[in-house]
Amino acid sequence: MLLLELPVELLDTIIDFTLPDGLESFALSCRTVYNVGKDHVRAHNLYKQRWTRFRYDIRCNTDHGFKLPMELLVTIYEDPLIASYIQIADFWQKDFDQEQITRRKKRVLGDDTNLAAIGGLLGQSHYLRQANQDPEQWLADMRDEGEDGDEEPETYKGPNYCINMATILLLTLLPNLRELILPNEWQSLPYPYTSRPDEQLWSVLDVITREASLRSSSNASLSRLVTILPYARISYEDRNGLIEMSPFLPIKSVEHMHIANCVAVDDGYEGIPFTWRNTGRSSNLRIVELAGCCINSSGITELVKHTPHLTTLKYSHDVKWQACQYDWDAGNFVRAIEQHCGSTLQTLAVTIDKLGGMVVTGIVSMHGFKCLESVELDIMVFAGPPPDSGKRQGMPGQNYKLDVSHVPRLTDILPRTIKQVKLFIPSDTGEADADIEFDTLASLFRQYAIQQPLCQPDLVGLSIGFEHVYSWADEVRRVFDAHSDSRELTPLLDHWQATSTINPGLTWVEEFRERYGISSH
C-alpha cells in the first residue's frame, strides 16, 4: 500500500513520529500530508517558540515561570515532547534570591504529585538502569530536601545535591541540545578523585558520556551538543574545578568550550586536581576559552593532550583561594600546549588577570607551533628564566631574579607563520620589579625593524594594549628612544597610538566578559 493510500488516522499517527526534526520537510512533501498535518504544524511552531531556548525565570517577585530543574522535570513528565524541542539550555540561576529558591525547592519537593512525576522519570530512565542506580533511592535523596522541620535528615547530602541530581536527570532527556549553560550549583558536584567518590552521580554522568559518544547519529541525550558556555563568575574565593567538565569533553559533537573561574592544579592543598576521566577517548574540541582560570602546566597538559583537533586556545591566569598559583610557570605552561597542539593550533592567547607573585619561567621560543597565525600575550609571560635553565623565580629556596636584558628578541621567539600579534602591558606585575613590563618590552624589540621582515614575513598586524591609557605613550616612546632603530619604528608607534585610542587595554578576556555578561566578584 502506498503512503497516500493509508487511512487519515494512520497517516496522522505517522506524522507524530516525525516530530520535531522531520515534521516540516515531511509536511511539505505533498498536499495530502500537508492538509492532514496542519494541526501538527501549528503545534510544532508553538513548541519551537516556547521551548527552543530554555532559561529560568529570574524574576524574584513572582511565582510564575521555571526557577528549578525539578519544575522542568515535572513538566517534561506531563509532556515528554518538550524535551525534544530544547536546543539551548541556560540552567545558570544567575542573581537568584537564594532564600526564595530554598523555600520554593521545599514547596516543589513537598508536593506528592511532583514527586510522583519525578519518580516516573527516574523509573523510566535507562541511564539509571545502565548505571545500576536505584530510582527509589534517587527520589528519596531528593525528598530529603522537601521535608519540613529544623533538623536535617541523616541522609541529607547538602543544599545543592538535589539541584545537581535533578540537572543530571534533565541531561538524560535532551537529544537535540546544542548549547548548554550549567547551574552555578554544579561547582558543588562531588569530585570523583576523592577518597570517597560519589558514584551515585558520576556513574550516571559516565553513561550519558558513553551514550552520547557512541550513538552520535541516534537520539541519545547530548549527542548533538556543540557548545558549553560559562556558568560562573570570576572570583578569588569561589572556584570551579575543571574536572566538572569531564562528562562533556569526550562527546564527539562538542567542539566549543567557553568557561570561567576553573582550577586545574594538583598541589595537595588549595588546588583542585584535573584528570581525564574517560581513558581511551579523546576530545573533538576545536575552540577552548578559559577566562580567569588557575591552571598550571600539569593541568593544561592533562587537557590538551586529549584535544588533537584544537585550533584556538585562549587562557587568562587568575590567582585563586589561598594564593593558589601565586607564582605561575608561564614558560612550561605554553611549552605544554606547544608539545601537544603545536601542529594544529592557529590562535593562542595567554594573558594574566592577576599575578600575586612571580613568573616562574618565561616563554623563550614558540617555534614548535607549526601553523600559528595569531597570538595575544601578556608582556609578563616573557619575564622569567628559560624553562630549561634550571632557574626559577618565586620558588622556595631560590633567590633568582631575571636580568631582562637576557629576554630573547620577539622575532626570535615567534614562529615564522605568525600574522597577527597583540601584546598587553598590565598594571599589576605581582612581586616583580617596578617597570619590568617596559624593560621586558625593550628587550623583546631589540633590532625588531631589521629582523621582523626576515623572521615573520607574513606579519600584517602588530599592536600593544595598555591597562591605563594615560601612561602608554610616554612609556612606549621611552622604550624605543633607547634603540638605534627607533626611527624605523615610528610608523609602528603611530599604529599603536591609533589602536590604543580606539580601545585601550581591551584583552580577549574583557571581550569574553562582555560577550557572556561575566563579572568579577
Salt bridges, closest charged atoms under 4 A:
ASP12 OD1 - HIS40 NE2 2.68
ASP16 OD1 - HIS40 ND1 3.23
ASP21 OD2 - ARG224 NH1 2.61
GLU24 OE2 - HIS44 NE2 2.95
GLU24 OE2 - LYS48 NZ 2.89
ASP39 OD1 - ARG42 NH2 2.17
ASP57 OD2 - ARG59 NH2 2.48
ASP63 OD1 - ARG104 NH1 3.56
ASP63 OD1 - ARG107 NH2 3.86
GLU71 OE2 - ARG104 NE 2.61
ASP95 OD1 - ARG233 NH2 2.54
ASP141 OD2 - LYS157 NZ 3.68
GLU145 OE1 - LYS105 NZ 2.91
ASP206 OD2 - ARG277 NH2 2.74
GLU211 OE1 - HIS126 NE2 3.56
GLU211 OE1 - ARG215 NH1 2.16
GLU289 OE1 - HIS258 ND1 2.70
GLU289 OE1 - ARG515 NH1 2.94
GLU302 OE1 - LYS305 NZ 3.33
ASP318 OD2 - LYS320 NZ 3.76
ASP353 OD2 - ARG513 NH2 3.33
GLU373 OE2 - LYS419 NZ 3.87
ASP388 OD1 - ARG335 NH1 2.66
ASP403 OD2 - HIS406 NE2 3.66
ASP412 OD2 - ARG409 NE 2.79
ASP428 OD2 - LYS354 NZ 3.94
ASP433 OD1 - LYS401 NZ 2.92
GLU475 OE1 - ARG478 NH2 3.20
GLU510 OE2 - ARG513 NH1 2.84
GLU511 OE1 - ARG515 NH2 2.63
